[in-house]
Amino acid sequence: MSIQQVAKNAAVAPSTVSRYLNGTLTLKGETKDRVDAALESTGYVHRPRAKRTPPKRRPIVGIIVPELTNPYFAVLAEEIIAAADQQSLSTVIFSATNLPGNERQYVELTQRLGLDGLLYLGTTFRNEALDEAIRSQFPLVVVDEPQESELETHTVFQDDYSGAFQAVSYLVAQGHRDIGFIAGSNMRTTQDRLRAYTDVLRQNGIDPDQQFRGLGSFTEEYGATVLAQIMASERRPTAVFVASDIIAVGLIVSASSMRIRIPTDLSVVGYDDIPAAHHLTPPLTTVRSPLPEMARAAVDVLIEAMNHPEMPARHVLVPVGMVIRDSATVVAQPMAQVAPA
């Protein structure tokens, strides 16, 4: 009889049973009763190795990211790896290449491989494999993007609503009344940023339904495309809040070829403060995503979950702030019609 069968009967992760039997994890209450009952019913006999004490193994945790070509996720993954190493954790990273099926498979794989925990940075609304892992008390933390689930688990998010509220309020303070909203796919974080955008406009007597709105993909290519849409729109905004820096990069880079002056003709505020943001011409005013702080918080919560499987779900909300550069300024006269190059 294998330890995997014991774990299945007890509805826990195999690593939980292994650490319990090896004396490195203390179980209590219902979880301990289930594991003890599963050991007895399966007849599993734990035979610890004798004669030599093996070197202490560093716990290994998985990191699932949507992609590594997007600098936001690449930097966040690097920050998590560094934070984990400081806590004597080894890491294995899985890139889902933006395929929901891969996200599900990798959640299952982390458990089959016997990893000790998981930091999940998924972009799908719902991941059934994640629900199963939560039910089995596999130690995991959902980072950055909320998931739709009836089950509670540990989370570490940045304050998306506050960040977007600050960004749009800044544009309003600069005198802008026609402020567009641009974002990638309609994820939960995008919804929070859109809600803040809408609230700021309404609080300042501006009808959000009359503003330019663009929703596409988190790519530089979409940034170039949406700028062309802005120029062709009937009511051109004097400013845009771009809820992702990678899109803002494409927008600003393509502006010069379209003879659009940033920020004179169009003020731009982004979100994330990716490395490229301050290399643009002009440098991008943006909301700084607190990636090092999120990474450290996520690793800390995961270690707690690994050591105390039955602890209540912890929810950490990391504050954000703006970085003021040169891509947004006080409102000027509406843009003149620009003829195609």
C-alpha positions as CSV (number, residue, x, y, z in Angstrom):
1,M,0.0,0.0,0.0
2,S,1.4,3.4,-1.0
3,I,1.5,6.7,0.8
4,Q,-0.4,8.1,-2.1
5,Q,-3.3,5.8,-1.3
6,V,-3.3,6.8,2.3
7,A,-3.4,10.5,1.3
8,K,-6.3,9.8,-1.1
9,N,-8.3,8.0,1.6
10,A,-7.6,10.9,4.1
11,A,-8.3,13.6,1.5
12,V,-4.9,15.3,2.1
13,A,-1.8,15.8,0.0
14,P,0.8,13.0,0.0
15,S,3.4,15.5,1.4
16,T,1.1,16.0,4.4
17,V,1.1,12.3,5.3
18,S,4.9,12.0,4.6
19,R,5.8,14.9,6.9
20,Y,3.3,13.7,9.6
21,L,4.9,10.2,9.6
22,N,8.4,11.7,9.6
23,G,7.6,13.9,12.6
24,T,8.1,17.2,10.8
25,L,4.4,18.1,10.8
26,T,2.0,18.1,13.7
27,L,-1.6,17.4,12.7
28,K,-4.6,18.2,14.9
29,G,-8.3,17.6,15.1
30,E,-10.2,16.2,12.2
31,T,-7.2,16.1,9.8
32,K,-5.2,14.0,12.3
33,D,-8.2,11.6,12.8
34,R,-8.6,11.2,9.0
35,V,-4.9,10.4,8.5
36,D,-4.8,8.0,11.4
37,A,-7.9,6.2,10.2
38,A,-6.5,6.0,6.6
39,L,-3.3,4.5,7.9
40,E,-5.2,1.9,9.9
41,S,-7.6,1.0,7.1
42,T,-4.9,0.7,4.5
43,G,-2.5,-1.1,6.7
44,Y,0.3,1.2,5.6
45,V,3.5,0.6,7.6
46,H,5.9,3.5,7.9
47,R,9.5,2.2,7.8
48,P,11.9,5.1,8.6
49,R,15.4,4.7,7.4
50,A,17.9,3.9,10.1
51,K,21.6,3.9,10.7
52,R,22.2,7.3,8.9
53,T,20.6,10.6,9.1
54,P,20.2,12.1,5.6
55,P,20.9,15.8,5.1
56,K,17.9,18.0,5.8
57,R,16.0,18.5,2.5
58,R,14.9,22.0,1.6
59,P,11.2,22.2,1.0
60,I,10.3,22.5,-2.7
61,V,7.4,24.7,-3.8
62,G,5.9,25.2,-7.3
63,I,5.2,28.5,-8.9
64,I,2.6,28.6,-11.7
65,V,2.6,31.7,-13.9
66,P,0.5,32.5,-17.0
67,E,3.5,33.3,-19.2
68,L,7.1,34.5,-18.9
69,T,7.1,36.7,-22.0
70,N,5.1,39.4,-20.2
71,P,7.7,41.4,-18.1
72,Y,5.1,41.8,-15.3
73,F,4.9,38.0,-14.7
74,A,8.6,37.5,-15.3
75,V,9.6,40.1,-12.7
76,L,7.1,38.8,-10.2
77,A,8.3,35.2,-10.7
78,E,11.9,36.4,-10.1
79,E,10.9,38.2,-6.9
80,I,9.1,35.1,-5.6
81,I,12.1,32.9,-6.3
82,A,14.4,35.4,-4.5
83,A,12.0,35.6,-1.5
84,A,11.7,31.8,-1.4
85,D,15.4,31.3,-1.4
86,Q,15.8,33.7,1.5
87,Q,13.4,31.4,3.4
88,S,15.4,28.3,2.5
89,L,12.8,27.1,0.0
90,S,13.6,25.7,-3.4
91,T,11.3,26.5,-6.3
92,V,10.1,24.9,-9.5
93,I,8.4,27.3,-12.0
94,F,5.7,26.3,-14.5
95,S,4.7,28.6,-17.4
96,A,1.2,27.9,-18.6
97,T,1.8,29.8,-21.9
98,N,-1.6,31.4,-21.5
99,L,-3.5,28.1,-21.8
100,P,-6.1,27.4,-19.1
101,G,-5.6,23.7,-19.6
102,N,-2.0,24.0,-18.7
103,E,-2.8,25.8,-15.4
104,R,-5.1,23.0,-14.4
105,Q,-2.5,20.3,-15.3
106,Y,0.3,22.0,-13.5
107,V,-1.8,22.3,-10.3
108,E,-2.3,18.5,-10.4
109,L,1.4,17.9,-11.3
110,T,2.7,19.8,-8.3
111,Q,0.9,17.4,-6.1
112,R,1.9,14.2,-8.0
113,L,5.5,15.3,-7.8
114,G,5.2,15.6,-4.1
115,L,6.0,19.3,-3.9
116,D,5.5,20.9,-0.5
117,G,3.4,23.8,-1.6
118,L,2.2,26.0,-4.4
119,L,2.2,29.7,-5.3
120,Y,-0.5,30.1,-8.0
121,L,-0.5,33.1,-10.3
122,G,-3.4,32.1,-12.7
123,T,-5.4,34.2,-15.0
124,T,-8.4,32.0,-15.5
125,F,-11.7,32.8,-13.7
126,R,-12.1,29.2,-12.4
127,N,-9.7,26.3,-12.0
128,E,-11.3,23.1,-10.8
129,A,-7.9,21.5,-10.1
130,L,-7.2,24.3,-7.7
131,D,-10.5,23.5,-5.9
132,E,-9.5,19.9,-5.5
133,A,-6.1,20.9,-4.1
134,I,-7.8,23.2,-1.6
135,R,-10.1,20.4,-0.5
136,S,-7.1,18.1,0.1
137,Q,-5.4,20.9,2.3
138,F,-2.5,21.1,-0.1
139,P,-0.6,24.2,1.0
140,L,-1.1,26.9,-1.6
141,V,-1.5,30.6,-2.0
142,V,-3.3,32.4,-4.8
143,V,-1.3,35.4,-5.8
144,D,-2.2,38.5,-7.9
145,E,-5.4,37.4,-9.6
146,P,-8.6,36.4,-7.7
147,Q,-10.2,33.1,-8.5
148,E,-13.9,32.2,-8.6
149,S,-14.4,29.5,-6.0
150,E,-16.8,28.5,-3.2
151,L,-13.7,27.4,-1.2
152,E,-11.6,29.8,0.8
153,T,-7.8,29.7,0.4
154,H,-4.9,32.0,1.2
155,T,-4.5,35.0,-1.0
156,V,-2.0,37.8,-1.6
157,F,-3.2,40.6,-3.9
158,Q,-2.2,44.2,-4.6
159,D,-4.8,46.9,-4.0
160,D,-6.0,47.2,-7.6
161,Y,-8.9,49.4,-6.9
162,S,-6.8,51.9,-4.9
163,G,-4.1,52.0,-7.6
164,A,-6.6,52.7,-10.4
165,F,-8.4,55.2,-8.2
166,Q,-5.2,57.1,-7.7
167,A,-4.3,57.0,-11.4
168,V,-7.7,58.4,-12.7
169,S,-7.9,60.9,-9.9
170,Y,-4.5,62.2,-11.0
171,L,-5.8,62.7,-14.5
172,V,-8.9,64.5,-13.3
173,A,-6.7,66.8,-11.1
174,Q,-4.8,67.7,-14.3
175,G,-8.0,69.0,-15.7
176,H,-8.9,66.2,-18.0
177,R,-12.6,65.5,-18.6
178,D,-12.4,63.1,-21.5
179,I,-10.5,60.1,-20.1
180,G,-10.4,56.8,-21.8
181,F,-10.0,53.4,-20.3
182,I,-7.8,50.7,-21.9
183,A,-7.1,47.2,-20.6
184,G,-6.3,43.7,-21.7
185,S,-8.6,40.7,-21.1
186,N,-11.5,41.1,-18.7
187,M,-9.9,39.5,-15.6
188,R,-10.9,40.2,-12.0
189,T,-8.1,42.7,-11.6
190,T,-9.3,44.5,-14.8
191,Q,-12.8,44.7,-13.3
192,D,-11.5,46.2,-10.1
193,R,-9.5,48.8,-12.0
194,L,-12.5,49.6,-14.2
195,R,-14.7,50.0,-11.2
196,A,-12.3,52.5,-9.7
197,Y,-12.1,54.4,-13.0
198,T,-15.9,54.5,-13.2
199,D,-16.2,55.7,-9.5
200,V,-13.7,58.5,-10.0
201,L,-15.4,59.8,-13.1
202,R,-18.9,59.7,-11.5
203,Q,-17.6,61.4,-8.4
204,N,-16.4,64.3,-10.6
205,G,-19.5,64.6,-12.6
206,I,-18.2,62.8,-15.7
207,D,-20.3,60.2,-17.5
208,P,-18.1,57.1,-17.9
209,D,-20.5,55.7,-20.6
210,Q,-19.5,58.6,-22.8
211,Q,-15.8,57.9,-22.6
212,F,-13.6,55.9,-25.0
213,R,-13.1,52.3,-23.8
214,G,-10.8,49.7,-25.3
215,L,-10.5,46.0,-24.3
216,G,-8.0,43.7,-26.0
217,S,-4.9,41.7,-25.0
218,F,-2.0,42.4,-22.7
219,T,0.5,43.1,-25.6
220,E,2.4,45.9,-27.1
221,E,0.7,45.1,-30.4
222,Y,-2.7,45.9,-28.9
223,G,-1.3,49.2,-27.6
224,A,-0.5,50.3,-31.1
225,T,-3.9,49.1,-32.4
226,V,-5.9,50.9,-29.7
227,L,-4.1,54.1,-30.4
228,A,-5.3,54.0,-33.9
229,Q,-8.8,53.4,-32.6
230,I,-8.5,56.4,-30.3
231,M,-7.5,58.6,-33.2
232,A,-10.5,57.3,-35.3
233,S,-13.0,57.7,-32.4
234,E,-15.8,60.4,-32.6
235,R,-15.0,61.8,-29.2
236,R,-11.3,61.6,-28.7
237,P,-10.0,61.6,-25.1
238,T,-7.4,64.0,-23.9
239,A,-6.1,61.3,-21.6
240,V,-6.2,57.6,-21.1
241,F,-5.8,55.3,-18.2
242,V,-4.1,52.2,-19.5
243,A,-4.6,49.4,-16.9
244,S,-1.4,47.6,-18.0
245,D,2.0,49.0,-18.8
246,I,2.8,46.5,-21.5
247,I,-0.1,48.0,-23.5
248,A,1.0,51.5,-22.7
249,V,4.4,50.7,-24.1
250,G,2.9,49.8,-27.5
251,L,0.8,52.9,-27.4
252,I,3.6,55.3,-26.7
253,V,6.1,53.7,-29.0
254,S,3.6,53.9,-31.9
255,A,2.6,57.5,-31.1
256,S,5.6,59.1,-32.8
257,S,4.9,57.3,-36.1
258,M,1.3,58.6,-36.0
259,R,2.6,62.1,-35.2
260,I,0.8,62.1,-31.8
261,R,2.7,64.0,-29.1
262,I,2.6,62.4,-25.7
263,P,1.6,64.1,-23.4
264,T,0.7,67.3,-25.3
265,D,-1.9,65.6,-27.5
266,L,-2.7,62.7,-25.3
267,S,-1.8,62.1,-21.6
268,V,-1.1,58.5,-20.6
269,V,-1.1,56.9,-17.2
270,G,-0.3,53.2,-16.9
271,Y,-0.3,50.4,-14.3
272,D,2.5,48.1,-13.1
273,D,5.7,50.1,-13.5
274,I,7.4,47.4,-15.5
275,P,11.2,47.9,-16.2
276,A,10.5,49.5,-19.7
277,A,8.3,52.2,-18.2
278,H,11.1,54.6,-17.3
279,H,12.9,54.0,-20.6
280,L,10.1,55.3,-22.8
281,T,10.1,58.7,-24.5
282,P,8.5,60.2,-22.5
283,P,8.9,58.1,-19.4
284,L,5.6,56.6,-18.3
285,T,3.6,57.9,-15.3
286,T,2.2,54.8,-13.8
287,V,1.0,52.9,-10.7
288,R,3.8,50.8,-9.2
289,S,2.8,47.2,-8.6
290,P,4.5,46.2,-5.3
291,L,6.0,43.0,-6.7
292,P,8.8,42.5,-4.1
293,E,6.3,43.1,-1.2
294,M,3.8,40.7,-2.8
295,A,6.4,38.1,-3.3
296,R,7.6,38.2,0.3
297,A,4.1,38.2,1.7
298,A,3.1,35.2,-0.6
299,V,6.1,33.2,0.6
300,D,5.5,34.0,4.2
301,V,1.9,32.9,4.0
302,L,2.8,29.7,2.2
303,I,5.3,28.7,4.9
304,E,2.6,29.3,7.5
305,A,0.2,27.1,5.5
306,M,2.8,24.4,5.1
307,N,3.4,24.4,8.9
308,H,-0.2,24.7,9.9
309,P,-2.5,23.0,7.3
310,E,-5.6,23.7,9.3
311,M,-5.1,27.4,9.9
312,P,-7.9,29.8,8.6
313,A,-7.4,31.3,5.2
314,R,-5.2,34.5,5.3
315,H,-5.9,37.4,2.9
316,V,-3.1,39.9,2.4
317,L,-3.8,43.2,0.5
318,V,-0.6,45.0,-0.4
319,P,-0.9,48.8,-0.8
320,V,0.2,50.6,-4.0
321,G,1.3,54.1,-5.0
322,M,2.0,56.1,-8.2
323,V,5.2,57.0,-9.9
324,I,5.0,60.4,-11.5
325,R,7.0,60.8,-14.7
326,D,6.4,62.7,-18.0
327,S,3.6,61.0,-19.9
328,A,0.7,62.9,-18.4
329,T,0.2,66.6,-18.0
330,V,-2.4,69.3,-17.6
331,V,-5.2,69.2,-20.2
332,A,-4.5,71.0,-23.5
333,Q,-6.8,71.9,-26.3
334,P,-8.5,68.9,-28.0
335,M,-6.3,67.1,-30.5
336,A,-6.6,68.3,-34.1
337,Q,-7.5,65.9,-36.8
338,V,-4.4,64.0,-37.8
339,A,-4.2,62.8,-41.4
340,P,-2.9,59.3,-42.0
341,A,0.9,59.3,-42.7
